[in-house]
Structure formats: C-alpha cells, structure tokens
Amino acid sequence: MIDFLKEYSIYYKKYKLQILLAFIGMILVSVATAGVAYLIKPVLDKIFIQKDSTSLYLLPLGIIVVYFIKGVGAVLQQYYISYIGEDIVRKIRNKLLEHIVNFDIDYFKNTHSGELVSKIINDINKIQNAVSLYLAEIFRDIIMAIFLLIVVIYQNPKLALFSLVILPVMIIPIDFLSKKIKKLSTTSQELTANLNKNLSEIFKNIETIKAFNAQKYETERFKKSNLSFFNINIKTIRTKAMLIPILEFLSSIIAAIVIIFGGKEVIDGTMSVGAFFSFLTALFMLTDPIRRVSINYSNLQEAIAANDRLKELFKINPTINTGKLQIDTVNDIEFKDVYLKYGNKTALKGINYKVLKPKKVALIGDSGGGKSSFIYLIERFYDTTNGDILLNGKSIKNYSINSLRDKISYISQNIHIFNDTIANNIAYGTKVDKDRLLKAIEDANLNEFINGLPKGIDTILQENGANLSGGQKQRVAIARALYREPDILILDEATSALDNINEKEILNTISKINNKIIFIIAHRLNVLDYVDEVLLFKDGEIACSGSKDELIKSCKEFNKIYQ
C-alpha cells in the first residue's frame, strides 16, 4: 500500500485544497463518532442514575449537535474524495491512451484490441475505487479509531490494556487473506481481458459468424471463458467472506474480556455504570473502523494488482524513435540495400531503388512478395533491419515522424470509417476546410452520392461504414487521402472494391495529379496504364522494374502475370 501511495502522490499534490477539506471532513466525522460514545456516560449517570433534570434537556441537544457535525463532515469527505478520485482516473486514462497510441505498429498486430480496452476501462476502474474510496476510507477509519481509542483509554486505562491486547492478532489473518485476494484479482483481471477479446471478435465478425452458422460455436467458446471468470470471482468472494467472521470472532473475545473485568469494577464500585457503558460503546465502535480498514485493505489489493498490469504497459516504449528534422517538401526517396525482417521471416532483401517527384509507381506481385513491407518502411511503421532509406538525401530516421506522416496519405487495404460525419471522416485529424473538402470530394467522385443525402456532408456514418457500400467506403478513404494534399500518396489496393467505371474515374483523377510521388499496390493490372513505372516484387526482392511496355519485352515474371 505504501508503494501504491508513493506512485500516486504526484497526482495528490495537485489537490491540496480538496485534500484539506476532505481531511477536515474526516476529523469532524471521527470527533463526532467519539463524542457519541463519550456522551453515553453523562446520559446514563446524570439522567438515569442521578436524575439531573438540567442534563435531561442539555444532553439530547448535545447529541443533535454532534450528529449535525458528523453529517457536515461526511459530506465534505465524500464529495472532495470522490472529486479527487474521478479527476485522477480521468488523467490516468488520458495518459495511458496517449502512451499506447505511440506504440509500434508491431505491438498492435500482436496484441488483441479487447485486452487493451480491458486495461483502459476495467483496470483503471479498479484503481478509481482505490484512489477515490478505499484509501480515503482507510485514513478516515484510522483517524476515527484513534479518537475512539482516546475515549476508551480516558474512561479506563487498565481495562483498555486488557481488551486491546488482542487487536494486534487481527493483523495476521488480514495480511494472509489480502495477499491471496491480490493474487486472485490478478487472475480475474486477465480473465476479464479474455472476455473482452471474445466479445470484440464476436461483434466485429458477426457477418462471418452468421454466414458459417457459427453462433453456437462462438457462444460455447464464450461460455467457457465466462465460467472461468465466474469460478475465479467466486474464489475471491469466498476469501473476502472469511475476513468478517474472523474479525467478529476476535471482537467477541474482546467483548468477553471487557464484560468480565469491567463488570467486576462496576460491582466493586470502582467504575460507574455510565463510564462502563461509555467504555463498552467506544470499544465496540472501535472494532467497526478496524473491520472496515481490513475490508478496504483487502479491496485495495485488487487495485494494486490492476496497477501492476498498467505499469507493465507504461514500461513499453516504441522502438521506432522520431528524429528532429522537419520536412518542407518531399523531392525524392531512395532505398539503399534495404532488408526487413519480421521475427525470423525476411520480408525484404537488398532493395535498391530511387524515385523522384513527380512519379507514379505501381507495385505488383504475389501476396507476401514484399509490396506492403516496402510501403510500411516509407511510413516508418517499421524500421529497416539493415540498409537505409534516404528522403531528400538524408536518412528517413533523422526526420520527425509526425512531419514525415504529414507529407504522406496512406489508404490501407482495410478501410477505416469512423462513426462521425462525412466531413469529419474526410478531414480526419484536422479542422474542416470547406474548399479543400469539396475539391477532395469531387476528385474522389463522391459528389453524386453525397448530394443525394438529406444532410450531405453532415451525414453521420455508422461504425465501420455500415451504411456505405464497399465502393463508397473506398471513395471516402480516397477523398480523405487527397484532402491532406500530400507529397506522397499511397494506395494499397485502394480501387479493388470499385466497379470498372468508378475505378477508371478514380484512376483518371490520379493520372492528372502531377506534383506527387504516388505508389499504387495493385493486383488488377489495368492500373498499369496509369503509371510511369512498375515494380514487380517476388520473395522480398524487386524482380523487375520499368514501364509496362519495357517489362513486356524484358521480364519473364511480368509476362507470366500479364498473360
């Protein structure tokens, strides 16, 4: 717990006023609770035994005042502690996402999105309970216990010593069970991530699931994960359930000691009835904060386990580091003896190639030949394993990644449509400039489609473009790419879902763009009529390069594909 507090102390330092007000609330609640226990003595001795009529009116008024103070303190404590906790969690969630989105592409390809969602939502919710609830209640109950202890010792120091000697024994089961809960919580959070992964896959692939009548298969798979999640949660509940009976049993031993020794003192006349019941009340009230501290300490273990999972994420840093140079314009790109490996697989082998602006280049070849890897290196989704890529004569690694990607528009094979307006989808990541927007729409041949919509460019597109056809999705993506006015335009099978007429119109538009380097990854060879140069990839190498006509004459591999 101490380490957890140290980690989050940097956040708490920014809430000094709120912490002060919450602390005042805790003091008020604690003092009022101790005051209630103390008032038992004068109520019994003065009203019921001495029959003091003045006390009959004053003491009830005192009880009302004490509970009013307790209520004010409770409001102060609850509001400001909740405020601090909510705001800290908001900042942590922002910080975590900001950290994660800068990971290498390779990390996202090897990590399920459901697992990341689980960490950002579920794990941080566990921490939220800790920073806004458990820690505050632990401190409040410790303060309350101190004030009640003062009342106990004040009423009868000797009896207090006898009754409190057993309190340290309570620490043993608390510590043992808390460690077990932390271990179970770690497993529970991992299983939560698995559930999220299962659900994410089901909802993302629902068309395939239905097409293959795999609903039963998927629900059975989910049921197995859900059962494992249930079993581990039941173990956690069972472990937590043991804590209260153990504490209550130890409290009963304390009560027995008090009744024996305190009762004897009352019988002997060395202690008044009021003092005894005040002592007994304070002692029983003292066991409540101790019990709550135990419960919250065990609950805190869940947050510590979640925090350990988050720390593993924060330890990850991108291996692709940004440079400092800014790019005004891209004039040329050169690959110099470039190799790229994914694990044990060599994707590119000794690539040497230079392209000057303006030029249109088609990348063709079998799947797995290296076309996409070639493009990924230009975007710096990956860095070369050997060799280097020069941009304007300097290593691409010397340039700021943001500056580089500002000059590139990339349309991937998987079109990403966001649940937002058409305008915001096209101007994605930037402020909407209506003139640029309309030009991009026209160039992408989207005019007729958008003009037919009641809300035009303000039409909301559904998740993954569910209210668009495949061709419309690709035209939106092309418009998004053209809107950025890049120096490098990359189309990765970007016209594959278009019919022949629309594909021809898009290619005609691209053929008129004369101030960019354009790479087109294609399997449909009619693209070759619109480019200046063709690169044929095979087994990670550029097997042939040249114009379409040149390759027909000189490249056997090209002729196999072309014929």
C-alpha positions in Angstrom: 0.0 0.0 0.0 2.9 2.4 0.8 4.3 1.9 -2.7 0.9 2.5 -4.2 0.6 5.7 -2.3 4.1 6.9 -3.4 3.2 6.2 -7.0 0.0 8.3 -6.8 1.5 11.1 -4.6 2.4 13.1 -7.7 -1.3 13.3 -8.5 -2.4 14.1 -5.0 0.0 17.0 -4.7 -2.2 18.9 -7.2 -5.3 18.7 -4.9 -4.0 20.3 -1.7 -7.2 22.4 -1.1 -9.5 19.4 -1.8 -7.4 17.1 0.4 -7.5 19.7 3.2 -11.3 20.0 3.0 -11.7 16.2 2.9 -9.4 15.8 5.9 -11.4 18.4 7.8 -14.5 16.2 7.0 -12.7 13.1 8.3 -11.8 14.9 11.5 -15.4 16.1 12.0 -16.8 12.6 11.4 -14.2 11.0 13.7 -14.6 13.5 16.6 -18.4 13.3 16.3 -18.3 9.5 16.4 -16.0 9.6 19.5 -18.3 12.3 21.0 -21.3 10.0 20.7 -19.5 7.2 22.6 -18.4 9.7 25.3 -21.9 11.1 25.8 -23.2 7.7 26.9 -21.5 8.2 30.3 -23.3 11.5 31.3 -26.6 10.4 29.7 -26.6 7.3 31.9 -25.0 8.7 35.1 -26.7 12.2 35.2 -30.1 11.5 33.7 -31.0 7.9 34.6 -29.0 7.4 37.8 -28.6 10.9 39.3 -31.9 12.1 37.7 -30.5 15.5 36.8 -33.3 17.5 35.1 -30.9 20.1 33.6 -29.0 17.3 31.8 -32.2 15.9 30.6 -32.5 18.9 28.1 -28.9 19.7 27.5 -27.5 16.2 26.7 -30.1 15.4 23.9 -29.3 18.8 22.4 -25.6 17.9 22.5 -26.4 14.6 20.7 -28.2 16.6 17.9 -25.2 18.9 17.5 -22.8 16.0 17.4 -24.7 14.3 14.6 -25.0 17.6 12.7 -21.2 18.0 12.8 -20.8 14.3 11.7 -23.2 14.9 8.7 -21.3 18.1 7.6 -18.0 16.2 7.9 -19.4 13.2 5.9 -20.5 15.5 3.0 -17.1 17.3 2.9 -15.2 14.0 2.9 -17.3 12.1 0.4 -17.6 15.0 -2.2 -13.9 16.0 -2.2 -12.5 12.5 -2.1 -14.8 11.5 -5.0 -13.8 14.6 -6.9 -10.1 13.8 -6.4 -10.5 10.2 -7.4 -12.6 10.9 -10.5 -10.1 13.5 -11.7 -7.1 11.4 -11.1 -8.6 8.5 -13.0 -9.5 10.8 -15.9 -5.9 11.9 -16.1 -4.6 8.3 -15.9 -6.9 7.1 -18.6 -5.8 10.1 -20.9 -2.1 9.4 -20.1 -2.4 5.7 -20.8 -4.1 6.1 -24.1 -1.6 8.8 -25.1 1.1 6.3 -24.3 -0.4 3.3 -26.0 -1.2 5.1 -29.3 2.5 5.8 -29.7 3.5 2.1 -29.6 5.0 0.5 -32.7 2.5 -1.0 -35.2 4.0 -4.4 -34.5 2.7 -4.2 -30.9 -0.9 -3.7 -32.1 -0.6 -6.6 -34.6 0.5 -8.9 -31.7 -1.9 -7.6 -29.1 -5.7 -8.1 -29.1 -7.7 -4.9 -29.0 -10.0 -6.4 -26.4 -7.1 -6.8 -24.0 -6.2 -3.1 -24.4 -9.8 -2.0 -23.9 -10.0 -4.1 -20.7 -6.9 -2.4 -19.3 -8.0 1.1 -20.1 -11.5 0.6 -18.8 -11.7 -2.3 -16.2 -8.2 -2.0 -14.7 -8.5 1.8 -14.3 -11.9 1.4 -12.7 -10.3 -0.8 -10.1 -7.8 2.0 -9.4 -10.6 4.5 -9.3 -12.1 2.7 -6.4 -8.8 2.8 -4.6 -7.9 6.4 -5.1 -11.4 7.8 -4.5 -12.8 5.3 -2.0 -10.6 2.7 -0.3 -7.7 4.9 0.6 -10.0 7.7 1.9 -12.0 5.3 4.0 -8.8 3.7 5.4 -7.5 7.1 6.5 -10.9 8.1 7.9 -11.3 4.9 9.8 -7.7 5.1 11.2 -8.4 8.7 12.4 -11.8 7.5 13.9 -10.1 4.6 15.6 -7.6 7.0 17.2 -10.3 9.2 18.7 -12.3 6.3 19.9 -9.2 4.8 21.4 -8.7 8.1 23.3 -12.2 7.7 24.8 -11.5 4.1 25.7 -8.3 4.9 27.5 -9.7 8.0 29.1 -12.6 6.0 30.6 -10.5 3.2 32.0 -6.8 2.8 31.1 -6.4 -0.5 32.9 -9.4 -2.1 31.2 -8.3 -0.7 27.9 -5.0 -2.5 28.2 -6.7 -5.9 28.8 -9.2 -5.5 26.0 -6.8 -4.1 23.3 -4.1 -6.7 23.8 -5.8 -8.9 21.2 -6.0 -6.2 18.5 -2.5 -6.9 17.0 -3.6 -10.6 16.5 -6.1 -9.3 13.9 -3.3 -8.3 11.6 -2.3 -11.9 10.9 -5.5 -13.1 9.1 -5.9 -9.7 7.4 -2.4 -9.9 5.9 -2.8 -13.5 4.8 -6.2 -13.1 3.2 -5.2 -9.8 1.5 -2.2 -11.4 -0.3 -4.5 -14.2 -1.5 -7.0 -11.6 -2.8 -4.3 -9.8 -4.7 -3.3 -13.0 -6.4 -6.9 -13.9 -7.3 -7.6 -10.4 -8.5 -4.7 -10.5 -11.0 -6.1 -13.7 -12.5 -9.6 -12.2 -12.5 -8.4 -9.1 -14.5 -6.7 -11.4 -17.0 -9.9 -13.3 -17.5 -11.8 -10.1 -17.9 -9.5 -9.2 -20.7 -10.2 -12.6 -22.3 -14.0 -12.0 -22.1 -13.5 -8.6 -23.8 -11.4 -10.3 -26.5 -14.2 -12.9 -27.1 -16.9 -10.3 -27.3 -14.8 -8.0 -29.5 -14.2 -10.8 -32.0 -17.9 -11.8 -32.0 -19.2 -8.3 -32.7 -16.6 -7.5 -35.3 -17.1 -10.7 -37.2 -20.8 -11.2 -36.8 -21.4 -11.5 -40.6 -18.8 -14.3 -40.9 -20.3 -16.0 -37.8 -23.8 -15.9 -39.2 -22.6 -17.0 -42.7 -20.9 -20.1 -41.3 -23.7 -20.8 -38.8 -21.1 -20.5 -36.1 -23.4 -18.8 -33.4 -23.4 -21.9 -31.3 -19.6 -22.4 -31.6 -19.0 -18.8 -30.5 -21.4 -18.8 -27.6 -19.9 -22.1 -26.3 -16.5 -20.6 -26.6 -17.7 -17.6 -24.6 -19.4 -19.8 -22.0 -16.1 -21.5 -21.2 -14.4 -18.1 -20.7 -17.3 -16.8 -18.7 -17.3 -19.9 -16.5 -13.6 -19.5 -15.7 -14.3 -15.8 -14.9 -17.2 -16.9 -12.6 -15.0 -19.5 -10.8 -12.2 -17.1 -10.0 -14.6 -14.4 -8.8 -16.4 -17.0 -6.5 -13.0 -17.8 -5.0 -12.4 -14.1 -4.4 -15.8 -13.7 -2.8 -15.2 -16.8 -0.6 -11.8 -15.4 0.5 -13.3 -12.0 1.3 -16.2 -13.6 3.1 -13.8 -15.3 5.6 -12.5 -12.0 6.7 -15.6 -10.6 8.5 -16.3 -13.8 10.6 -12.7 -14.0 11.8 -12.7 -10.3 12.8 -16.1 -10.7 14.5 -14.8 -13.8 16.5 -11.8 -11.8 17.7 -14.1 -8.9 18.6 -16.3 -11.3 20.7 -13.2 -12.3 22.7 -12.5 -8.6 23.4 -16.2 -8.1 24.4 -15.9 -11.1 26.8 -12.8 -9.6 28.4 -14.5 -6.2 28.9 -17.7 -7.7 30.4 -15.7 -9.8 32.9 -13.2 -7.2 34.1 -15.5 -4.1 33.6 -18.5 -5.8 35.3 -16.3 -6.7 38.3 -15.3 -3.0 38.6 -18.9 -1.9 38.5 -19.9 -4.4 41.1 -16.9 -3.3 43.3 -18.0 0.3 42.8 -14.7 1.5 41.3 -16.4 2.3 38.0 -19.8 3.9 37.3 -22.4 2.3 35.1 -22.2 5.2 32.7 -18.5 5.0 32.5 -18.7 1.3 31.8 -21.3 1.6 29.0 -19.4 4.6 27.5 -16.2 2.4 27.5 -18.1 -0.5 26.1 -19.8 1.6 23.4 -16.5 3.2 22.3 -14.8 -0.2 22.3 -17.5 -1.7 20.1 -17.4 1.4 17.8 -13.7 1.0 17.7 -14.0 -2.5 16.2 -16.1 -1.1 13.3 -13.3 1.1 11.8 -10.8 -1.7 12.3 -13.1 -4.1 10.5 -13.6 -1.5 7.6 -9.9 -0.9 7.4 -9.4 -4.7 7.0 -12.0 -4.9 4.3 -10.8 -1.9 2.4 -7.2 -3.1 2.7 -8.1 -6.4 1.1 -10.1 -4.5 -1.6 -7.1 -2.3 -2.2 -5.2 -5.4 -3.3 -7.4 -5.6 -6.4 -6.4 -2.0 -7.3 -2.7 -2.8 -6.7 -3.0 -5.8 -9.0 -4.6 -3.7 -11.6 -1.9 -1.0 -11.2 0.8 -3.7 -11.7 -0.8 -4.5 -15.1 -0.9 -0.9 -16.1 2.8 -0.4 -15.0 3.7 -3.2 -17.5 2.1 -1.1 -20.2 3.8 2.1 -19.1 7.2 0.3 -19.3 6.7 -0.4 -23.0 8.3 2.2 -25.2 8.3 2.5 -29.0 11.5 1.2 -30.7 10.9 3.5 -33.7 12.2 6.8 -32.4 11.4 10.1 -34.0 14.0 12.4 -35.5 14.2 16.2 -35.2 14.3 17.4 -38.8 11.1 18.9 -40.3 10.1 18.3 -43.9 9.0 21.2 -46.1 8.5 19.0 -49.2 9.5 15.6 -50.4 11.6 15.6 -53.6 12.9 12.0 -53.7 13.0 8.7 -51.8 15.9 6.2 -52.1 16.2 2.6 -50.8 19.8 1.6 -50.2 20.4 -2.1 -49.8 17.3 -2.4 -47.5 16.5 -5.5 -45.6 13.4 -6.0 -43.3 12.7 -8.9 -41.0 9.6 -9.8 -39.0 10.9 -12.1 -36.4 12.5 -15.0 -38.4 10.8 -14.0 -41.6 12.8 -11.9 -44.1 10.2 -9.6 -45.9 12.6 -7.5 -48.0 16.1 -8.5 -49.3 18.6 -6.0 -50.5 16.1 -3.4 -52.0 17.8 -0.7 -54.0 15.5 1.8 -55.6 15.2 5.6 -56.1 12.1 7.6 -57.1 12.0 11.4 -57.9 8.9 13.6 -57.7 6.7 13.6 -59.6 6.2 9.9 -60.5 3.5 7.3 -60.3 4.7 3.8 -59.4 2.7 0.6 -59.4 3.8 -2.3 -57.1 2.7 -5.7 -58.2 3.5 -9.3 -57.5 2.2 -12.2 -55.4 0.9 -11.8 -51.9 3.7 -11.9 -49.4 6.2 -10.7 -52.1 7.1 -7.5 -50.1 4.9 -4.8 -51.5 3.2 -3.8 -48.3 6.5 -4.0 -46.4 8.1 -1.6 -48.9 5.3 0.9 -48.1 5.4 0.3 -44.3 9.1 1.4 -44.3 8.2 4.7 -46.1 5.6 5.4 -43.4 8.0 4.2 -40.7 5.6 1.7 -39.4 8.7 -0.4 -39.2 12.4 0.5 -39.5 14.9 -1.3 -41.7 16.7 -4.3 -40.3 19.7 -3.4 -42.5 20.4 -0.7 -45.0 18.8 2.8 -45.0 16.1 4.9 -46.7 17.0 8.4 -47.8 14.5 11.2 -48.1 15.8 14.3 -49.9 19.3 12.7 -49.5 19.1 12.3 -45.7 18.2 9.2 -43.6 14.5 9.0 -43.0 15.3 8.4 -39.3 16.5 11.9 -39.0 13.1 13.4 -39.7 10.3 13.9 -37.2 7.8 11.0 -37.6 4.9 13.5 -37.4 6.5 15.7 -40.0 7.0 12.7 -42.3 3.5 11.4 -42.0 2.0 14.9 -42.6 3.5 14.6 -46.1 2.1 11.1 -46.7 -1.5 10.0 -47.4 -2.0 6.2 -47.0 -5.1 4.3 -47.9 -4.7 0.8 -46.5 -6.4 -2.4 -47.7 -8.8 -2.2 -44.7 -10.8 1.0 -45.0 -11.4 2.6 -41.6 -14.6 4.7 -41.4 -15.4 6.5 -38.1 -18.8 7.0 -36.5 -18.8 10.6 -37.4 -19.9 13.0 -40.2 -18.7 12.5 -43.8 -17.0 15.9 -43.5 -15.1 14.9 -40.3 -14.2 11.5 -41.8 -12.6 13.2 -44.9 -10.9 15.9 -42.9 -9.9 13.3 -40.2 -7.4 14.6 -37.6 -7.6 18.2 -38.9 -10.1 21.1 -38.9 -12.6 21.1 -41.8 -11.6 23.4 -44.6 -14.7 23.5 -46.8 -12.9 24.4 -50.1 -10.4 21.6 -49.7 -13.2 19.3 -48.6 -15.3 19.9 -51.7 -12.3 19.5 -54.0 -11.4 16.2 -52.4 -15.0 15.0 -52.7 -15.0 15.9 -56.4 -11.7 14.3 -57.1 -12.8 11.1 -55.4 -16.1 11.1 -57.4 -18.2 11.3 -54.3 -20.4 14.3 -55.4 -23.4 12.3 -56.7 -23.5 10.1 -53.6 -23.2 13.0 -51.1 -25.7 15.3 -53.0 -28.3 12.5 -52.7 -28.1 12.5 -48.9 -30.6 14.7 -46.9 -27.8 16.1 -44.7 -25.0 16.0 -47.3 -21.5 16.2 -45.8 -23.1 16.3 -42.3 -24.5 12.8 -42.7 -23.3 10.6 -39.8 -21.6 7.4 -41.0 -22.1 4.3 -38.9 -19.3 2.3 -37.3 -17.0 0.8 -39.9 -19.1 2.4 -42.6 -22.1 0.0 -42.2 -24.3 2.4 -44.1 -21.9 2.6 -47.1 -21.2 0.2 -49.9 -17.7 -1.1 -50.4 -17.1 1.3 -53.2 -18.4 4.3 -51.3 -16.1 3.4 -48.3 -13.1 3.4 -50.6 -14.1 6.7 -52.2 -14.4 8.3 -48.8 -10.9 7.0 -48.0 -9.5 8.3 -51.2 -11.1 11.7 -50.5 -9.5 11.7 -47.1 -6.1 11.0 -48.6 -6.5 13.8 -51.2 -7.8 16.2 -48.6 -4.3 16.2 -46.9 -2.7 17.5 -50.1 0.3 15.2 -49.5 3.7 14.9 -51.3 3.4 11.1 -51.2 0.2 9.3 -52.0 0.0 5.5 -51.2 -2.9 3.4 -52.4 -2.9 -0.1 -51.1 -5.5 -1.9 -53.3 -7.5 1.3 -53.0 -9.7 0.7 -56.0 -10.3 -3.1 -55.5 -13.9 -2.7 -54.4 -14.9 -0.2 -57.2 -16.7 -1.2 -60.4 -14.9 -0.7 -63.7 -16.5 2.7 -64.4 -15.7 4.2 -60.9 -12.3 2.6 -60.9 -11.5 4.2 -64.2 -12.7 7.6 -63.0 -10.5 7.4 -59.8 -7.5 6.3 -61.9 -8.1 9.2 -64.3 -8.2 11.6 -61.4 -4.9 10.1 -60.1 -3.3 10.3 -63.5 -3.9 14.0 -63.5 -2.0 14.6 -60.3 1.4 15.6 -61.4 3.1 17.0 -58.3 3.4 13.9 -56.1 5.1 10.6 -55.7 2.3 8.1 -56.0 2.7 4.4 -55.1 -0.2 2.1 -56.1 -0.2 -1.5 -54.8 -2.4 -3.4 -57.3 -3.5 -6.9 -58.4 -5.7 -5.6 -61.2 -3.3 -4.8 -64.0 -5.4 -2.2 -65.7 -3.8 0.2 -63.1 -0.5 -0.2 -65.1 -1.9 2.0 -67.9 -2.0 5.0 -65.5 1.6 4.8 -64.0 5.1 5.7 -65.1 6.9 2.7 -63.6 6.1 -0.8 -62.4 8.0 -2.6 -59.6 7.4 -6.4 -59.6 8.1 -7.9 -56.2 8.9 -11.6 -55.7 10.1 -13.2 -52.5 11.1 -9.9 -50.9 13.1 -8.6 -53.9 12.3 -6.3 -56.9 12.5 -8.9 -59.6 11.9 -6.4 -62.4 11.3 -2.6 -62.8 10.4 -0.4 -65.7 7.4 0.8 -67.7 4.7 -1.7 -68.7 6.0 -1.9 -72.2 9.6 -2.4 -71.1 8.6 -5.2 -68.8 6.6 -7.0 -71.5 9.8 -7.1 -73.6 12.3 -7.9 -70.9 10.7 -9.6 -67.8 9.6 -13.2 -67.8 8.0 -12.9 -64.4 5.9 -10.0 -65.5 4.8 -11.8 -68.6 3.6 -14.8 -66.6 1.3 -12.4 -64.6 0.3 -10.2 -67.6 -0.5 -13.0 -70.0 
